[in-house]
Amino acid sequence: MKLVNEMSDSDIEKRLAASTNDPYIDPNSEILVSGQPRPAAVLIPLLRNNNSWEILYIRRSSAEGDHHSGQVAFPGGRMEDRDANPEETALREAQEEIALERDSVRILGSLEDMVTISNYQVTPIVGVIGWPLDLKPAPSEVKRIFTIPLEWLAKPENYELRDHDIPGSSGNGTHPVYYFKYFDNELLWGVSARITVSLMQALGLS
């Protein structure tokens, strides 16, 4: 297998196409919310920085009542009626949240859908972007834009599964959640961490 930073765009595209992972459904998704999962999509922006593959993340702005307030995430959100497919949703949200122009993204593929504990069916879209770019966070949605090297993310000593309390549940309900070590004072955990691990599995890095 090629080392992480020796992979080309084409290598990543081929590995994503060959990935046959089953959709992940959070076992507790039906505990808190009933009904059909709401479709959503996120963009996983890959970039080359000093010959190193990195992933671009955002830290969400703090907002009262937002379950994901202040968390590290990917650009993304709910699918709207005007979106023809998950790719459109991911690209639209990235443009709205960080001013990432659609023409700056080359889609390489996607990962398996994930039904979250909050009953969203999230489609992760993988794309490569040029770097550097003049990105601008939408203040109401994004506090910070930053990157983490894929090589660091792929090291097993940098992440683990932990039991996490189920929000809104009675008793001692927990479910397994991925947590990464802090990187640049940022904590990657939860759905975004699971998506990151899923990407590494699809690329044969985990």
DRENKOL-228178 format. One record per atom (N, C-alpha, C): z negated, y, x negated; residue number from 1. Coordinates in steps of 0.05 Angstrom, whole numbers, plus 32768, in hexadecimal, padded with zeros to 4 digits. Layout:
N
MARRO    z    y    x resi
MARRO    Z    Y    X  NUM
...
// end
This chain:
206
MARRO    z    y    x resi
MARRO 8000 7FE8 7FEF    1
MARRO 8000 8000 8000    1
MARRO 8000 8019 7FEE    1
MARRO 800F 802D 7FF6    2
MARRO 8010 8046 7FE7    2
MARRO 7FF5 8054 7FE9    2
MARRO 7FEE 8063 7FD4    3
MARRO 7FD7 8073 7FD5    3
MARRO 7FDB 8089 7FEA    3
MARRO 7FC5 8094 7FF3    4
MARRO 7FC6 80A8 8009    4
MARRO 7FDA 80BE 8004    4
MARRO 7FD8 80CA 7FED    5
MARRO 7FE8 80E2 7FE7    5
MARRO 8005 80DB 7FDD    5
MARRO 800A 80C1 7FDA    6
MARRO 8025 80B9 7FD3    6
MARRO 8037 80B4 7FEC    6
MARRO 802B 80B4 8004    7
MARRO 803A 80B0 801C    7
MARRO 804C 80C8 8022    7
MARRO 8064 80C2 802B    8
MARRO 8077 80D7 8033    8
MARRO 8075 80DB 8052    8
MARRO 8082 80EF 805C    9
MARRO 8084 80F3 8079    9
MARRO 808F 80DA 8086    9
MARRO 80A4 80CF 8079   10
MARRO 80B1 80B7 8085   10
MARRO 809E 809F 8085   10
MARRO 808E 809C 8070   11
MARRO 807A 8086 806F   11
MARRO 8067 8089 8087   11
MARRO 805D 80A1 808C   12
MARRO 804A 80A5 80A2   12
MARRO 8058 80A0 80BD   12
MARRO 8070 80A9 80BF   13
MARRO 807F 80A5 80D8   13
MARRO 8083 8087 80DE   13
MARRO 808A 8078 80C9   14
MARRO 808E 805B 80CD   14
MARRO 8074 804C 80D4   14
MARRO 805F 8054 80C7   15
MARRO 8045 8047 80CC   15
MARRO 803B 804D 80E9   15
MARRO 8040 8065 80F2   16
MARRO 8038 806C 810D   16
MARRO 8048 805C 8121   16
MARRO 8062 8059 811C   17
MARRO 8074 804B 812E   17
MARRO 806C 802D 812F   17
MARRO 8062 8022 8119   18
MARRO 805B 8006 8118   18
MARRO 803F 8000 8122   18
MARRO 8030 8015 8127   19
MARRO 8014 8011 8130   19
MARRO 8014 8007 814C   19
MARRO 8004 7FF3 8152   20
MARRO 8004 7FE7 816D   20
MARRO 7FE7 7FE5 8177   20
MARRO 7FD6 7FF8 8170   21
MARRO 7FBB 7FF8 8179   21
MARRO 7FB9 7FFB 8197   21
MARRO 7FA6 7FEE 81A4   22
MARRO 7FA2 7FF1 81C0   22
MARRO 7F94 800C 81C6   22
MARRO 7F99 8017 81DE   23
MARRO 7F8B 8030 81E5   23
MARRO 7F6D 802C 81E4   23
MARRO 7F5F 8041 81DB   24
MARRO 7F42 8040 81DA   24
MARRO 7F37 804C 81F4   24
MARRO 7F26 803E 8201   25
MARRO 7F19 8048 8219   25
MARRO 7EFB 8048 8214   25
MARRO 7EEF 8060 8214   26
MARRO 7ED2 8061 8210   26
MARRO 7EC4 8051 8225   26
MARRO 7EB3 803E 821D   27
MARRO 7EA7 802D 8231   27
MARRO 7E95 803B 8245   27
MARRO 7E8E 8054 823F   28
MARRO 7E7C 8063 8250   28
MARRO 7E8C 8078 8261   28
MARRO 7EA6 8078 8260   29
MARRO 7EB6 808C 826D   29
MARRO 7EB2 808D 828B   29
MARRO 7EAB 8075 8297   30
MARRO 7EA8 8074 82B4   30
MARRO 7E8B 807B 82BC   30
MARRO 7E79 807E 82A9   31
MARRO 7E5E 8083 82B0   31
MARRO 7E5A 80A0 82BA   31
MARRO 7E68 80B3 82AD   32
MARRO 7E64 80CF 82B2   32
MARRO 7E78 80DA 82C5   32
MARRO 7E91 80D0 82C5   33
MARRO 7EA7 80DC 82D5   33
MARRO 7EB6 80C5 82E2   33
MARRO 7EBC 80C8 82FB   34
MARRO 7ECC 80B4 8309   34
MARRO 7EE8 80BE 830E   34
MARRO 7EF9 80AC 8315   35
MARRO 7F15 80B4 831B   35
MARRO 7F28 80B0 8304   35
MARRO 7F41 80B7 8309   36
MARRO 7F56 80B4 82F5   36
MARRO 7F52 80C6 82DE   36
MARRO 7F54 80BC 82C5   37
MARRO 7F51 80CE 82AE   37
MARRO 7F65 80E5 82AE   37
MARRO 7F5D 80FC 82A5   38
MARRO 7F6E 8113 82A5   38
MARRO 7F7E 8114 828A   38
MARRO 7F98 8116 828B   39
MARRO 7FA8 8115 8273   39
MARRO 7FA4 812E 8261   39
MARRO 7FA3 8129 8247   40
MARRO 7FA0 813E 8233   40
MARRO 7FAE 8135 821A   40
MARRO 7FB1 8147 8207   41
MARRO 7FBE 8140 81ED   41
MARRO 7FB3 8153 81D8   41
MARRO 7FB2 8148 81BF   42
MARRO 7FAB 8158 81A8   42
MARRO 7FC0 8155 8193   42
MARRO 7FC2 8169 8181   43
MARRO 7FD4 8168 816B   43
MARRO 7FC4 8162 8151   43
MARRO 7FCC 814E 8142   44
MARRO 7FC1 8149 8128   44
MARRO 7FD4 8154 8113   44
MARRO 7FCF 816D 8109   45
MARRO 7FE1 8179 80F6   45
MARRO 7FDC 816F 80D9   45
MARRO 7FEF 8161 80CE   46
MARRO 7FEE 8159 80B2   46
MARRO 7FFD 816D 80A1   46
MARRO 7FF3 8171 8089   47
MARRO 8000 8184 8077   47
MARRO 7FFC 817C 805A   47
MARRO 800E 8185 8048   48
MARRO 800C 8180 802C   48
MARRO 8000 8199 801F   48
MARRO 7FEA 8196 8010   49
MARRO 7FDE 81AC 8002   49
MARRO 7FD8 81A3 7FE5   49
MARRO 7FE6 81AF 7FD2   50
MARRO 7FE3 81A7 7FB6   50
MARRO 7FE7 8189 7FB3   50
MARRO 7FFC 817E 7FBE   51
MARRO 8003 8162 7FBD   51
MARRO 7FEF 814F 7FCA   51
MARRO 7FDF 815A 7FDB   52
MARRO 7FCB 814A 7FEA   52
MARRO 7FD0 814C 8008   52
MARRO 7FCF 8135 8015   53
MARRO 7FD1 8136 8032   53
MARRO 7FB6 813F 803E   53
MARRO 7FB7 8152 8050   54
MARRO 7F9F 815C 805D   54
MARRO 7FA4 815D 807C   54
MARRO 7F8E 815D 808B   55
MARRO 7F90 8160 80A8   55
MARRO 7F83 817A 80AF   55
MARRO 7F91 8189 80C1   56
MARRO 7F87 81A2 80CA   56
MARRO 7F75 819E 80E3   56
MARRO 7F5E 81AA 80E2   57
MARRO 7F4B 81A9 80F9   57
MARRO 7F44 81C5 8102   57
MARRO 7F38 81C7 8119   58
MARRO 7F2C 81E0 8122   58
MARRO 7F0F 81DC 8129   58
MARRO 7EFF 81F1 8128   59
MARRO 7EE4 81F1 8134   59
MARRO 7EE5 8203 814C   59
MARRO 7EDE 81F7 8163   60
MARRO 7EE0 8206 817C   60
MARRO 7ECB 821C 817D   60
MARRO 7ED2 8231 818B   61
MARRO 7EC0 8247 8190   61
MARRO 7EA9 823E 81A2   61
MARRO 7E92 824B 819F   62
MARRO 7E7C 8245 81B1   62
MARRO 7E80 8251 81CC   62
MARRO 7E7C 8241 81E1   63
MARRO 7E80 824A 81FC   63
MARRO 7E6C 823C 820E   63
MARRO 7E5E 824B 821E   64
MARRO 7E4A 8240 8230   64
MARRO 7E57 822D 8244   64
MARRO 7E4C 8215 8247   65
MARRO 7E56 8202 825B   65
MARRO 7E6C 81F1 8250   65
MARRO 7E76 81F6 8238   66
MARRO 7E8B 81E5 822C   66
MARRO 7E7F 81CE 821D   66
MARRO 7E85 81B5 8226   67
MARRO 7E79 819D 821A   67
MARRO 7E80 819B 81FC   67
MARRO 7E97 81A5 81F4   68
MARRO 7EA1 81A3 81D9   68
MARRO 7E9E 81BD 81C9   68
MARRO 7E8D 81CF 81D3   69
MARRO 7E89 81E9 81C6   69
MARRO 7E80 81E6 81AA   69
MARRO 7E8D 81F4 8197   70
MARRO 7E85 81F4 817C   70
MARRO 7E8B 81DC 816C   70
MARRO 7E99 81C9 8177   71
MARRO 7E9F 81B0 8169   71
MARRO 7EB9 81B1 8159   71
MARRO 7EBB 81A0 8145   72
MARRO 7ED4 819D 8136   72
MARRO 7EE7 818C 8147   72
MARRO 7F00 8195 8148   73
MARRO 7F13 8188 815A   73
MARRO 7F2F 818B 814F   73
MARRO 7F42 8180 815E   74
MARRO 7F5E 8185 8159   74
MARRO 7F68 819A 816E   74
MARRO 7F7D 81A9 8167   75
MARRO 7F89 81BA 817C   75
MARRO 7F92 81A8 8193   75
MARRO 7F8C 81B0 81AC   76
MARRO 7F94 81A0 81C2   76
MARRO 7F86 81A7 81DC   76
MARRO 7F8D 8199 81F1   77
MARRO 7F80 819E 820B   77
MARRO 7F8D 818F 8221   77
MARRO 7F88 8197 823A   78
MARRO 7F92 818A 8251   78
MARRO 7FB0 818D 8254   78
MARRO 7FBD 8178 825F   79
MARRO 7FD9 817A 8265   79
MARRO 7FDD 818B 827E   79
MARRO 7FF0 819D 827E   80
MARRO 7FF6 81AD 8295   80
MARRO 8010 81A4 82A2   80
MARRO 8014 81AD 82BB   81
MARRO 802C 81A5 82C9   81
MARRO 8046 81AC 82BB   81
MARRO 8045 81C2 82AC   82
MARRO 805E 81CA 829E   82
MARRO 8064 81B9 8285   82
MARRO 8051 81A9 827C   83
MARRO 8055 8198 8264   83
MARRO 8064 817F 826C   83
MARRO 807A 817A 825F   84
MARRO 808B 8163 8265   84
MARRO 807F 8149 825B   84
MARRO 806E 814B 8246   85
MARRO 8063 8133 8239   85
MARRO 804C 813B 8227   85
MARRO 803D 8128 821C   86
MARRO 8026 812F 820B   86
MARRO 802E 8140 81F2   86
MARRO 8046 813C 81E7   87
MARRO 804F 814C 81D1   87
MARRO 804F 816A 81D8   87
MARRO 805A 816F 81F0   88
MARRO 805B 818B 81FA   88
MARRO 803F 8197 81FD   88
MARRO 802D 8187 8207   89
MARRO 8011 8190 820A   89
MARRO 8005 8197 81EF   89
MARRO 8007 8185 81DC   90
MARRO 7FFC 8189 81C1   90
MARRO 8007 81A1 81B4   90
MARRO 8022 81A5 81B5   91
MARRO 802F 81BB 81A8   91
MARRO 8028 81D6 81B6   91
MARRO 8027 81D5 81D0   92
MARRO 801F 81EE 81DF   92
MARRO 8003 81F6 81D8   92
MARRO 7FF0 81E3 81D9   93
MARRO 7FD5 81E9 81D3   93
MARRO 7FD1 81F4 81B6   93
MARRO 7FDF 81E8 81A3   94
MARRO 7FDD 81F0 8188   94
MARRO 7FE8 820D 8184   94
MARRO 7FFD 8213 8193   95
MARRO 8007 822F 8192   95
MARRO 7FF3 8242 819E   95
MARRO 7FE7 823B 81B4   96
MARRO 7FD4 824C 81C2   96
MARRO 7FBA 8250 81B1   96
MARRO 7FB1 823B 81A5   97
MARRO 7F97 823B 8198   97
MARRO 7F97 8246 817B   97
MARRO 7FAD 823F 816C   98
MARRO 7FAD 8248 8150   98
MARRO 7FC7 8255 8148   98
MARRO 7FD8 825B 815B   99
MARRO 7FF2 8269 8156   99
MARRO 8004 8258 8144   99
MARRO 8003 823E 8148  100
MARRO 8015 822C 8139  100
MARRO 802F 8229 8148  100
MARRO 8044 8235 813D  101
MARRO 805E 8235 814B  101
MARRO 8069 8218 814D  101
MARRO 8075 8212 8163  102
MARRO 8080 81F7 8168  102
MARRO 8095 81EF 8153  102
MARRO 80A5 8203 8149  103
MARRO 80B9 81FD 8136  103
MARRO 80AD 81F6 811A  103
MARRO 8093 81FB 8117  104
MARRO 8086 81F5 80FD  104
MARRO 807B 81D8 80FC  104
MARRO 807F 81C9 8112  105
MARRO 8073 81AF 8114  105
MARRO 808A 819A 8117  105
MARRO 8089 8185 8106  106
MARRO 809B 816F 8109  106
MARRO 808B 8157 8112  106
MARRO 8090 814D 812A  107
MARRO 8081 8137 8136  107
MARRO 8088 811D 8127  107
MARRO 8073 810F 811E  108
MARRO 8077 80F6 8110  108
MARRO 8071 80DD 8122  108
MARRO 8062 80E1 8137  109
MARRO 805B 80CB 8148  109
MARRO 8042 80D1 8158  109
MARRO 8035 80BC 8162  110
MARRO 801D 80C0 8172  110
MARRO 800B 80A8 816D  110
MARRO 7FF2 80AB 8176  111
MARRO 7FDE 8096 8175  111
MARRO 7FD9 808C 8191  111
MARRO 7FCA 8076 8193  112
MARRO 7FC3 806C 81AE  112
MARRO 7FB3 8080 81BD  112
MARRO 7FB6 8080 81D7  113
MARRO 7FA6 8091 81E8  113
MARRO 7F88 808A 81E6  113
MARRO 7F78 809E 81EC  114
MARRO 7F5B 8099 81ED  114
MARRO 7F50 80A4 8207  114
MARRO 7F42 8094 8216  115
MARRO 7F34 809E 822E  115
MARRO 7F17 80A4 8225  115
MARRO 7F10 80BD 8228  116
MARRO 7EF6 80C6 821D  116
MARRO 7EE0 80C3 8231  116
MARRO 7EC8 80C8 8228  117
MARRO 7EB0 80C6 8239  117
MARRO 7EB1 80DA 8250  117
MARRO 7EC0 80F1 824B  118
MARRO 7EC3 8105 8260  118
MARRO 7EDB 8100 8271  118
MARRO 7EE8 80E8 826E  119
MARRO 7EFE 80DF 827F  119
MARRO 7F17 80EF 827B  119
MARRO 7F1D 80F5 8262  120
MARRO 7F38 8100 825B  120
MARRO 7F47 80EA 824D  120
MARRO 7F60 80E7 8254  121
MARRO 7F72 80D4 8245  121
MARRO 7F82 80E5 8231  121
MARRO 7F79 80E3 8218  122
MARRO 7F83 80F4 8203  122
MARRO 7F98 80E6 81F2  122
MARRO 7FB0 80F2 81F0  123
MARRO 7FC5 80E8 81DF  123
MARRO 7FC6 80F8 81C5  123
MARRO 7FBF 80EB 81AE  124
MARRO 7FC1 80F9 8194  124
MARRO 7FDE 80F9 8189  124
MARRO 7FE9 8111 8185  125
MARRO 8004 8114 817A  125
MARRO 8002 811C 815D  125
MARRO 8010 810D 814C  126
MARRO 800F 8112 812F  126
MARRO 8027 8122 8127  126
MARRO 8023 8138 8119  127
MARRO 8039 8148 810F  127
MARRO 8034 8153 80F3  127
MARRO 8049 8159 80E5  128
MARRO 8046 8164 80CA  128
MARRO 804E 8182 80CB  128
MARRO 803F 8193 80BD  129
MARRO 8045 81AF 80BD  129
MARRO 8048 81B9 80A1  129
MARRO 8057 81CE 809D  130
MARRO 805A 81DA 8083  130
MARRO 8040 81E8 807B  130
MARRO 803C 81ED 8062  131
MARRO 8023 81FA 8059  131
MARRO 8028 820A 8040  131
MARRO 801D 8222 803F  132
MARRO 800B 822F 8052  132
MARRO 8019 823B 8069  132
MARRO 800A 8240 807F  133
MARRO 8013 824D 8097  133
MARRO 8000 8263 809E  133
MARRO 800B 8277 80AC  134
MARRO 7FFA 828E 80B5  134
MARRO 7FF0 8287 80D1  134
MARRO 7FDA 8278 80D2  135
MARRO 7FCF 8270 80EC  135
MARRO 7FB9 8284 80F5  135
MARRO 7FB7 8288 810F  136
MARRO 7FA4 829B 8119  136
MARRO 7F95 828E 8130  136
MARRO 7F7A 8289 812D  137
MARRO 7F6B 827D 8143  137
MARRO 7F68 828F 815B  137
MARRO 7F6B 8284 8173  138
MARRO 7F65 8293 818B  138
MARRO 7F47 8296 818E  138
MARRO 7F3C 82AE 818B  139
MARRO 7F1E 82B0 8189  139
MARRO 7F0F 82A3 81A0  139
MARRO 7F1A 82A3 81B8  140
MARRO 7F0B 8297 81CF  140
MARRO 7F0A 8279 81CD  140
MARRO 7F1B 826D 81BC  141
MARRO 7F1C 8250 81BB  141
MARRO 7F16 8244 81A0  141
MARRO 7F1D 8252 818B  142
MARRO 7F1B 8247 8170  142
MARRO 7F0B 825A 815E  142
MARRO 7EF7 824F 8151  143
MARRO 7EE7 825F 813E  143
MARRO 7EF2 825D 8122  143
MARRO 7EFC 8246 811A  144
MARRO 7F05 8242 80FE  144
MARRO 7F1B 822E 80FD  144
MARRO 7F2D 8231 80EA  145
MARRO 7F42 821E 80E3  145
MARRO 7F3D 8215 80C6  145
MARRO 7F3E 81FB 80C1  146
MARRO 7F39 81F1 80A6  146
MARRO 7F47 81D6 80A3  146
MARRO 7F47 81CB 808B  147
MARRO 7F54 81B2 8085  147
MARRO 7F41 819F 8077  147
MARRO 7F46 8185 8079  148
MARRO 7F37 8170 806B  148
MARRO 7F4B 815E 805E  148
MARRO 7F48 8157 8044  149
MARRO 7F5B 8144 8038  149
MARRO 7F5A 8129 8045  149
MARRO 7F71 811D 8049  150
MARRO 7F73 8103 8055  150
MARRO 7F66 80EE 8043  150
MARRO 7F69 80F2 8029  151
MARRO 7F5D 80DF 8016  151
MARRO 7F3E 80DE 8019  151
MARRO 7F32 80F5 801E  152
MARRO 7F15 80F6 8022  152
MARRO 7F0D 80E8 803C  152
MARRO 7F1D 80EE 8051  153
MARRO 7F17 80E2 806C  153
MARRO 7F1A 80C4 806B  153
MARRO 7F2B 80B9 805A  154
MARRO 7F30 809D 8059  154
MARRO 7F1B 808D 804B  154
MARRO 7F09 809A 803C  155
MARRO 7EF5 808C 802D  155
MARRO 7EDF 8082 8041  155
MARRO 7EDA 8068 8042  156
MARRO 7EC6 805D 8055  156
MARRO 7EAA 8068 8052  156
MARRO 7EA3 8071 803A  157
MARRO 7E88 807B 8036  157
MARRO 7E84 8097 8043  157
MARRO 7E9A 80A3 804D  158
MARRO 7E98 80BE 8058  158
MARRO 7E96 80BE 8076  158
MARRO 7E95 80A6 8083  159
MARRO 7E91 80A6 80A0  159
MARRO 7E83 808D 80A9  159
MARRO 7E78 808E 80C1  160
MARRO 7E69 8077 80CC  160
MARRO 7E67 8078 80EA  160
MARRO 7E61 8062 80F6  161
MARRO 7E5C 8061 8113  161
MARRO 7E3E 8064 8118  161
MARRO 7E37 8076 812A  162
MARRO 7E1B 8079 8132  162
MARRO 7E19 8077 8150  162
MARRO 7E01 8070 8159  163
MARRO 7DFB 8071 8176  163
MARRO 7DF6 808D 817E  163
MARRO 7E03 8096 8194  164
MARRO 7E01 80B1 819D  164
MARRO 7DF8 80B1 81BA  164
MARRO 7DE5 80C2 81C1  165
MARRO 7DDC 80C3 81DD  165
MARRO 7DF2 80CB 81F0  165
MARRO 7DF3 80BE 8206  166
MARRO 7E07 80C4 821B  166
MARRO 7DFE 80DD 822A  166
MARRO 7E0D 80F3 8229  167
MARRO 7E04 810B 8237  167
MARRO 7E03 8106 8256  167
MARRO 7DED 810F 8262  168
MARRO 7DEA 810D 827F  168
MARRO 7DE1 80F3 8289  168
MARRO 7DDC 80DF 8277  169
MARRO 7DD4 80C5 8280  169
MARRO 7DB6 80C4 8280  169
MARRO 7DAB 80B2 8291  170
MARRO 7D8E 80AE 8292  170
MARRO 7D87 8097 8280  170
MARRO 7D6E 8097 8277  171
MARRO 7D65 8081 8266  171
MARRO 7D6E 8086 8249  171
MARRO 7D74 8070 823C  172
MARRO 7D7B 8071 821F  172
MARRO 7D98 8069 821B  172
MARRO 7DAA 8072 822C  173
MARRO 7DC6 806B 8228  173
MARRO 7DD2 8077 820F  173
MARRO 7DE0 8066 8200  174
MARRO 7DEE 8070 81E8  174
MARRO 7E09 8063 81E6  174
MARRO 7E1A 806E 81D5  175
MARRO 7E34 8062 81CF  175
MARRO 7E3B 8067 81B2  175
MARRO 7E4C 8056 81A6  176
MARRO 7E52 8059 818A  176
MARRO 7E66 8071 8185  176
MARRO 7E5F 8082 8172  177
MARRO 7E6F 809A 816C  177
MARRO 7E73 809B 814E  177
MARRO 7E8B 80A2 8145  178
MARRO 7E91 80A7 8129  178
MARRO 7E86 80C2 8120  178
MARRO 7E79 80C2 8109  179
MARRO 7E70 80DA 80FC  179
MARRO 7E7B 80DA 80DF  179
MARRO 7E86 80F0 80D6  180
MARRO 7E8D 80F3 80BA  180
MARRO 7E77 8103 80AC  180
MARRO 7E76 8101 8092  181
MARRO 7E65 8113 8083  181
MARRO 7E6F 812F 8086  181
MARRO 7E5D 8142 8080  182
MARRO 7E66 815E 8081  182
MARRO 7E7A 8163 806B  182
MARRO 7E8F 8172 8072  183
MARRO 7EA3 817B 805F  183
MARRO 7EA8 8199 8063  183
MARRO 7EA4 81A8 804E  184
MARRO 7EA7 81C5 8050  184
MARRO 7E95 81D0 8067  184
MARRO 7E7D 81C5 8069  185
MARRO 7E6A 81CE 807E  185
MARRO 7E73 81C8 809A  185
MARRO 7E86 81B6 809E  186
MARRO 7E8F 81AF 80B8  186
MARRO 7E89 8192 80BE  186
MARRO 7E81 818C 80D7  187
MARRO 7E7A 8171 80DF  187
MARRO 7E8F 8166 80F2  187
MARRO 7E9D 8152 80E9  188
MARRO 7EB1 8144 80FA  188
MARRO 7EA4 812C 8107  188
MARRO 7EA4 812B 8121  189
MARRO 7E97 8115 812F  189
MARRO 7EA4 8112 814B  189
MARRO 7E9C 80FD 8159  190
MARRO 7EA4 80FA 8175  190
MARRO 7EC1 80F1 8178  190
MARRO 7ECE 80FB 818D  191
MARRO 7EEA 80F4 8193  191
MARRO 7EFD 80FB 817C  191
MARRO 7EFA 8112 8170  192
MARRO 7F0B 811B 815A  192
MARRO 7F08 8109 8142  192
MARRO 7EEF 8100 813D  193
MARRO 7EEB 80ED 8127  193
MARRO 7EF7 80D2 812D  193
MARRO 7EF5 80C9 8146  194
MARRO 7F01 80AF 814E  194
MARRO 7F20 80B1 814B  194
MARRO 7F2C 80C7 8153  195
MARRO 7F48 80CB 8150  195
MARRO 7F50 80CA 8132  195
MARRO 7F40 80D7 8121  196
MARRO 7F45 80D7 8105  196
MARRO 7F44 80BB 80FA  196
MARRO 7F30 80AB 8101  197
MARRO 7F2F 808F 80F8  197
MARRO 7F46 807F 8102  197
MARRO 7F4E 8084 811B  198
MARRO 7F66 8077 8126  198
MARRO 7F7F 807D 8116  198
MARRO 7F82 8096 810E  199
MARRO 7F99 809D 80FD  199
MARRO 7F99 808E 80E3  199
MARRO 7F81 808C 80D6  200
MARRO 7F7F 807E 80BD  200
MARRO 7F86 8061 80C0  200
MARRO 7F7D 8055 80D7  201
MARRO 7F83 8039 80DC  201
MARRO 7FA1 8035 80E0  201
MARRO 7FAE 8047 80EF  202
MARRO 7FCB 8045 80F3  202
MARRO 7FDA 8048 80D9  202
MARRO 7FD0 8058 80C6  203
MARRO 7FDD 805C 80AD  203
MARRO 7FD6 8047 8098  203
MARRO 7FC4 8034 809F  204
MARRO 7FBC 8020 808C  204
MARRO 7FA9 8029 8077  204
MARRO 7F99 803E 807E  205
MARRO 7F87 804A 806A  205
MARRO 7F6A 8042 8070  205
MARRO 7F65 8033 8085  206
MARRO 7F4A 802C 808C  206
MARRO 7F48 800E 8091  206
// end
